[in-house]
């Protein structure tokens, strides 16, 4: 149908050249073939499948393929015209049968059906979210704190709409299986703040340090005081001040907080002072409150509160450095790759993870070479100490000394 519409329109204009306006775009439309249209759509939408225009013929200019397909290639030179294709949604043309077939694709439908749309914060305005279309790569970084080594040890690629938290458990199991190691601390951003992730990590003996995800909840002072703990899980004392950490009980698997009589030492910071002594029941230990000279104690179990931990979260910057190396900082592999399909995106991300250790090895060779040259020239102990190799981390030994499974 599209072929005959374009053919008759071009033939009609060539038969009546006085109606031809040079440079004017002529369009051919097609109705949307989608069956499950919303009920609010009263008229089936249409889209432009192909557009063309007539231009003056130049001597050294060959006619376009569209003129040959329409069969007007010989008529155009007689009129001194050139048929130019301006836009097209045609994906394939079949001229083998008696009736030519033209296959088109909707311009609103993405060519890559495996890629999806998601939102992220704008680089220029953190308070604004922008749409992104494509894939996302989550890279797992192993940190050896004693020797300051950071290596990518895992990578998973998915469509953009998948949440990061859904990848933690399968990627962690794959890491343990491949490297035969058990992490001692798992650090992640707010995207991994899922209750199942906390329970799984703790079940393996590791400590999860994951940022708190508010998920649109209210965090004004009145709401926080009513629910009895702040955004970081620190409980409020009855007088309205935040309690102080009092350590972790390994046997009972719980953390404890104390008010430490802040209402007596800093009365100006107390929002609701308590005039007399009283006792509290429940999660709070039954102890007299500040005015009688003792301190309120609050013990919280991990089963009741899943989001505790803060001290080692700064080590998460190692993951950001790995992402920076693969993107704009040095290698520039994952900044804006032009890939089609999930398989190609996975190969691109894996290549970036393989290249990152190679870059680190080259930096190590250059650094050792410079220190060796400096030591041979000056014989200073500072260069000699830098040449002493550190102990190899377990993740490296697992790669070098990997045991093959029996056939």
N, C-alpha and C positions, 0 to 999 in steps of 0.2 A: 504493500500500500504506500509506504513512504517513497519507494523507488518511482512508482508511477506518478505520484504527486509532484516530485521534483522534476521528473522528465517532462510532464505536460506543461509545467510552469515555465521551464527553460525553453521548450519548443514554442510555446505561445509567445513569449517575449521576443524570440528570434524571428518569428513570423510577423510581429508588429514592432519593429525597432523604434518607432516613434514613442512607445511607452516605456522604453528603457531609460532609466536615470543612472548615469555612471556613478559608481561608488555606493549606491543605495543597497542596503543589505536585505536579501530575501530569505525568509525563514520557513522551515518546515517543522510542524509540530506533531507530537504524538501524545496520546492519553496515557496516564499512569496505569499500569496493569495490575496494581496492588488490589487485592480483594478485600482485605480486612481494614478498610478505611474507617476512621472514627465516624460516629453518628452525626457529629457536628458539621462534617464536610458534606455540603449539599450538592456540589458540582465536582465531578471527577477532575482533578488537576491535570494540566498538560505541561510539557517541557519541550524545549527546542532540541530537535534531533540533528539538524544540519542547517547551516546558513551559508549563502554565497552572494557574490555581487559581480557586476560586469565592469571591466576596466578597458581602456583603450589598448589595442594590441601593439606590442613592440616587436620590431623585426627579429631580434635575437632571443626572443622569449618563447619557450615551448608551452603548449597548452597543458593544463593541469590534468591530473588523473581523473578528476571528477568529470571533466568534459569527455574524456574517453569512455568512462563508464556509462554516461548518459547518452552517448552516441551522437553528440553534437560537435565533435572535434573538427569536422570538415566545414560546418556551417559558420563557425565563429570567425575564421579568417576572411570569409566573404563579406561579413559585416564589419570587419576591423575591430573585433572585440576579443577580450580575454576573460575566461570564467575563473574567478578566484574563490577558493574555499576559505571562509573566514572562521568558522567554528564547526565542530562535529562531535556528536556523541556516538558515532558509529564504531562498533567494536569488531565487526566482521561482515564481509560481503560474500555471498555464495552465488556465483554465476554459472554453476555446473548444470542446474536444472533448466526446465523450460521457462519457469518463472523465477527471476532473480530474487534472492532473499537478502535483506539488510537487517542485521542484528544491532540493536542500540542498547546502551546502558543509561540508567537515570543519572543525571549529573549530581543529584543530591545523595546518591548512594556511593559510599567510598569504594574505591577499587580494591583496597585491602580489607577483606571482611573479617580478618582475625584481629585487626587493630580496633581499639575502642576509645571512647572519650572519657576523660577524667578532669579533675580540677586540681590546681596547685596554686601556691601563693606567688604573686607577681614579684619579679626580681626588682622592680622599681618602686613598688608600693606593697609592703608586707600585709597591709590590711585589705588588700584586694585579691580576689581569686580569678585566675584566667583558665580558659579551656585548653587542654592539650589532647592531641589525637595521636595514638601510636601505642608503644609498648613501654614497659618499665623493667628495669634490671635491679635486682636486690643482690648485693655482694656481701658475703660474710667475711669479716676480717678477724684473723687470729692475732692476739696481742701477747707478746712475751715481755712482761714488764721489766724483768731483771736485766735484759740485754737491749731493751728498746727496739724490738723487732716487730714489724707489722706486715703481715702477709695476707693476701686474699686467698681463702681456702674453699670458697663455695660461691656459686652464682646460679640464680634462677631468673628466668625471663618470663613475663606474663603480659597479658593485655593491660592497658592502662587502668581499667576500672577495678582490677583486683586489689584487695587490701593487703598491706604489708604483713599484718598480723597473721594471715592465713598461711604464710610461708615459713614461719619460725619453726614449728614442730617438725615438718618433713625435712627441712634443710638441716636441722640439728641432728636428727636421726641419721641422715646421710653422712654428716661430718663424723659422727661417732663410729659409724660402720666403716667408712673409708680410712680414717686415720687411727682408729682404735684408741681414741682419747676421749676423756670426759671433761668438759669445761668446768671450771670452778666458779666462774662469774659470767653471767650473760647480761650484756648491756644493750639497750635499744631505745629508740625514740618513742614518742607517744603513739605512733602507728602500731606498735606491738602491745599496747595496753589492752590485752584480752585475758579474761580470767583463766581460760584453758591454758594459755601460755605460762602463766604464773604457776599453776598447779603442776604442769608437766616438768618445768624446769626444776622446781623444788623437789619433785619426786625422784629426780636423778641426783640429788645432793648438791646441786648448784644454787647460787644466789642470783635471783633476777633483779637487775637494776634498770627499770624501765620508767620512762617519764609518764606522768599522769596525763590522761586524755580526758578533758572536761566533757566532751561530747555535747556541748550546748547547755550544760547545766548552769544554774544560777550560783554565782560566787560572791554575792554581796555580803557584807558583814553580818546582817541580821539572819540570812539563810544559813551561813556557816555556823553561827552560834546556836541555831535551833537544831542542826543535825549533829552538833557536839564535836566536830573535827574540821580542820581546814583543808585546802587543796592538796596538801602533802600528807594527809593522814594524821597529823599531830592533834591530839585531843585538847579540848578546852577545859580548864578548871571551872568549878562552879562560880568563881568570881569573875570569869570572863577572860582571863589571861591564858595564853598558850602554855601548855606544860613543856618541860624540858626532858630530853632523852635520859633514860636511866639504865641503858644497856640492854643486852639480849640474852635471854635464858635459852641455852642450847638444849637442855633436857626437856623443857616444856614447850619449846618452839614458839616463843612469844617475846615481844618487846615490852618494856615497861617505861612509863613516863611519870614524872613527879612535878608538882607545882612549885616546890622549893620555896614556899612561903613568899611568893612574889608580892602578894597583897600587903605584906608587912614591910618588905625591903623597898618596894617601888609602888607605893599606893597611888601615885599619879597615873599609872598605866592600867589600873584596875577599873573596868567598866561597871561591874556590879559587886561592890564590896559586901562581905557577909559580916553582920555585926556580932554574932555569937557562934559558938561551936556547934557542929552537927555532924551527922554521919550519913554516908551514901551507900547504897547497895548495888548489886549487879556486877558489871565488869570492873567497877571501882572497888578497891579494898575498903573494908569497914574500919576506917581510921579517923580520929578527930581531925578537923580542918585547922587551918593556920592559927586562928586566935588562941588555941590552947597550947601552941608551941610545936605541934607535929606537922607532918607534910602529907598531902593527898597523893596517893599512888594509883596509877591507872595502868593495868596490864592488858595488852591487846594481842590476841592470837592471830597467826597468819591466816588461819582458816576463816576468821571473821573479817580480816582486813588484808586484801591482797596486794596493796600498792605501797610498800615500805622500801626505803633504801635511798641513799643520796651520795655518800662519800666518793665512791669510785665512778660515778656517772660521767665525770670529766674525761675518762678514758675513751668515751664514745667518739671523741674527735679523731681517733685513729681511723674509724670507718669513713668519716668525712674526708680525711686526707686521701684515702684510697679512691673514693669517688672523684675527688678533685684531680688525681693523677690520670684517671681514665677519661676525664672530660676536658675541661678547658686548660688545666694547669700545664701539662707536659705533653701527653700523648695525643690528646684531642681526638679520641676514637668515639666516645659516646656523647659528644656535645650535641650534634645534630646529624646523626647518620641517616642516609637515604637507603632504607631497607624495605623489602616487601615480604610480608609473611612472618609468622612467629619463628620459623626455622632460621631464616636469615638474621633476624634480630638476636636469636640465641647464639648463633655463630659469632656475630659482632661482639656481643658482651663477653663470650668466652675468650675471644682473641684479646680483648682488653685486659682480662684477668691474667692471661698467660704473659702478656707483654709487660705488665707491672712488675713481677719478680725479676724479669730480665733487665729492666731498667735499674732496679735496686742492686742487682749483681754487678752491673757495669759501674754504678756509683761506688760500690764497695771496692772493686778492683782499682778504680782511679784513686780512691782515698788511701788504700793501702800502699799503692805505688808512690804517692806523694809523701806519705809518712816514712817509707823506706828510704827514699831519696834524701829527705831531711835528716834521718838518723845517720846515714852513711856520710853526710857532709859535716854534721855538727856533733854526732855521738851524744846527743842529749837524751836524758832518761824520759822526758815527756813524749818523744817520738817512739821510744821503745815500749812504753806502756800502751800506746795506741796500737802497736803491732801485735800485742798479745791477744790471741783469738778468744772470744767468749765461749762459754759452754753452749753446745748446739741444743736448741729447743726441741721439745718432744715432737712437735708437728713436722719439723724438718727430718728428724730421725725416722719418723714413720714413713716418710716418702723414700728415704734412701735405703732403709733396712726393711722394706715391706716384705712380708712373707707371702709366698704364693699359696693359694688354696689348693688342696689335693685335687687331682682330676677325678 
